[in-house]
Amino acid sequence: MPEGITIKIEGLEKLKDAFKKSPGIVREQIQKAIALSVALVNREAKIEAPVRTGRLRSSIRSRIQPFKGIVEPTVDYAIYVHEGTSAHIIRPVRRKALYWKGAKHPVKMVHHPGTKANPFMKRGAEKAEGKVQAIFQRAINNIARQLAI
């Protein structure tokens, strides 16, 4: 996928100060916020993913690590759907010619015109961004309340 889509969170300076005072409370609140945010972005990305067979949509997975959440499709062709492709030539890999249902005869190569980009992951992240901001704002407020910042 692209380099990465990042959602910026306001109030990080407060979090840094709070983390110095009580890392356990901050870690717990932030990990909860990350888990909720990752689930939200995952859902939005699946909604935005194009569906032909459903394989791309069902391949979108989430991982949560310390202070980090990742949402990504796992099928190898996802990058080509997301970023698009330029015009290219398709040649047979296992056979001597290409053939598909409806073709009049086998061919040695096909000039593919390319595909338009469909940045479904980016759209999913953008749709979730406002709610993610709210989730982290609640986490910051909870930390502030618990630490009386």
C-alpha positions as CSV (number, residue, x, y, z in Angstrom):
1,M,0.0,0.0,0.0
2,P,1.1,3.6,-0.1
3,E,3.7,4.8,2.4
4,G,1.0,5.1,5.1
5,I,-2.0,7.2,5.8
6,T,-1.6,9.1,9.1
7,I,-4.3,10.7,11.2
8,K,-2.8,13.5,13.3
9,I,-4.1,13.8,16.9
10,E,-4.3,17.1,18.6
11,G,-3.2,17.4,22.3
12,L,-0.1,15.2,22.0
13,E,1.9,17.6,24.2
14,K,-0.5,17.0,27.0
15,L,-0.2,13.3,26.5
16,K,3.6,13.5,26.7
17,D,3.5,15.3,30.0
18,A,0.9,12.9,31.4
19,F,3.0,9.9,30.3
20,K,5.9,11.2,32.3
21,K,3.7,11.4,35.4
22,S,1.9,8.1,35.0
23,P,2.8,5.9,32.1
24,G,0.4,3.1,33.0
25,I,-2.7,5.2,32.9
26,V,-1.7,6.9,29.7
27,R,-0.7,3.5,28.0
28,E,-4.1,2.0,28.9
29,Q,-6.2,4.9,27.6
30,I,-4.2,5.3,24.4
31,Q,-4.2,1.6,23.6
32,K,-8.0,1.6,24.1
33,A,-8.3,4.6,21.8
34,I,-6.0,3.0,19.2
35,A,-8.1,-0.2,19.3
36,L,-11.4,1.7,18.8
37,S,-9.8,3.8,16.0
38,V,-8.4,0.8,14.2
39,A,-11.8,-0.9,14.2
40,L,-13.4,2.2,12.9
41,V,-10.9,2.7,10.1
42,N,-11.1,-1.0,9.2
43,R,-14.9,-0.8,8.9
44,E,-14.7,2.3,6.7
45,A,-12.0,0.9,4.5
46,K,-14.1,-2.3,4.0
47,I,-17.1,-0.1,3.0
48,E,-15.0,1.8,0.5
49,A,-13.3,-1.2,-1.0
50,P,-14.5,-2.1,-4.5
51,V,-16.3,-5.5,-4.6
52,R,-16.1,-7.8,-7.6
53,T,-15.5,-11.1,-5.7
54,G,-15.3,-9.8,-2.2
55,R,-11.8,-11.1,-1.8
56,L,-10.2,-7.6,-1.5
57,R,-12.7,-6.4,1.0
58,S,-12.4,-9.5,3.1
59,S,-8.6,-9.3,3.1
60,I,-8.5,-6.0,5.0
61,R,-7.0,-6.8,8.4
62,S,-6.1,-4.8,11.5
63,R,-3.1,-5.1,13.9
64,I,-2.6,-3.3,17.1
65,Q,0.9,-2.8,18.5
66,P,2.1,-0.7,21.4
67,F,1.1,2.9,20.5
68,K,0.4,1.9,16.9
69,G,-2.5,0.5,14.8
70,I,-2.3,-0.8,11.3
71,V,-5.1,-1.4,8.9
72,E,-4.1,-3.0,5.6
73,P,-5.4,-5.3,2.8
74,T,-3.4,-8.5,2.5
75,V,-4.1,-9.6,-1.1
76,D,-1.2,-8.9,-3.4
77,Y,-3.2,-7.0,-6.0
78,A,-4.5,-4.4,-3.5
79,I,-1.8,-1.9,-4.3
80,Y,-2.8,-2.0,-8.0
81,V,-6.4,-1.3,-7.2
82,H,-5.5,1.5,-4.7
83,E,-2.8,3.2,-6.8
84,G,-3.9,2.2,-10.3
85,T,-1.7,1.0,-13.1
86,S,-0.2,2.5,-16.2
87,A,-0.6,1.0,-19.6
88,H,1.2,-2.3,-19.8
89,I,1.6,-5.6,-21.8
90,I,0.3,-8.8,-20.4
91,R,2.1,-12.0,-21.5
92,P,1.4,-15.6,-20.6
93,V,3.3,-17.0,-17.7
94,R,2.5,-20.8,-17.7
95,R,1.3,-21.3,-21.2
96,K,2.3,-20.2,-24.7
97,A,-0.8,-18.0,-25.2
98,L,-3.5,-16.1,-23.4
99,Y,-7.2,-17.1,-23.7
100,W,-10.4,-16.2,-21.9
101,K,-14.0,-16.9,-22.3
102,G,-15.3,-14.9,-25.2
103,A,-12.0,-14.6,-26.9
104,K,-12.1,-15.5,-30.6
105,H,-8.6,-17.2,-30.4
106,P,-5.6,-17.4,-28.1
107,V,-3.2,-14.5,-28.3
108,K,0.5,-14.1,-27.4
109,M,0.0,-10.8,-25.6
110,V,-2.5,-8.1,-24.6
111,H,-2.0,-4.4,-24.5
112,H,-3.7,-3.4,-21.3
113,P,-4.7,0.3,-21.1
114,G,-4.1,0.5,-17.4
115,T,-6.6,1.0,-14.5
116,K,-7.7,4.1,-12.7
117,A,-6.6,4.4,-9.1
118,N,-9.3,3.6,-6.5
119,P,-7.8,4.9,-3.2
120,F,-10.3,3.0,-1.0
121,M,-8.0,2.8,2.1
122,K,-7.4,6.6,2.0
123,R,-11.1,7.3,1.7
124,G,-11.8,5.0,4.6
125,A,-9.2,6.7,6.8
126,E,-10.6,10.1,5.8
127,K,-14.2,9.1,6.6
128,A,-13.1,7.9,10.0
129,E,-10.8,10.8,10.8
130,G,-13.3,13.0,12.7
131,K,-14.5,10.1,14.9
132,V,-10.9,9.1,15.5
133,Q,-10.1,12.6,16.7
134,A,-13.1,12.4,19.0
135,I,-12.0,9.0,20.4
136,F,-8.5,10.4,21.2
137,Q,-9.9,13.6,22.6
138,R,-12.0,11.4,25.0
139,A,-8.8,9.5,25.9
140,I,-7.0,12.7,26.6
141,N,-9.8,14.0,28.8
142,N,-9.9,10.7,30.7
143,I,-6.2,10.9,31.3
144,A,-6.5,14.5,32.4
145,R,-9.3,13.6,34.8
146,Q,-7.4,10.7,36.3
147,L,-4.2,12.6,36.7
148,A,-5.9,15.9,37.5
149,I,-3.8,17.8,34.9
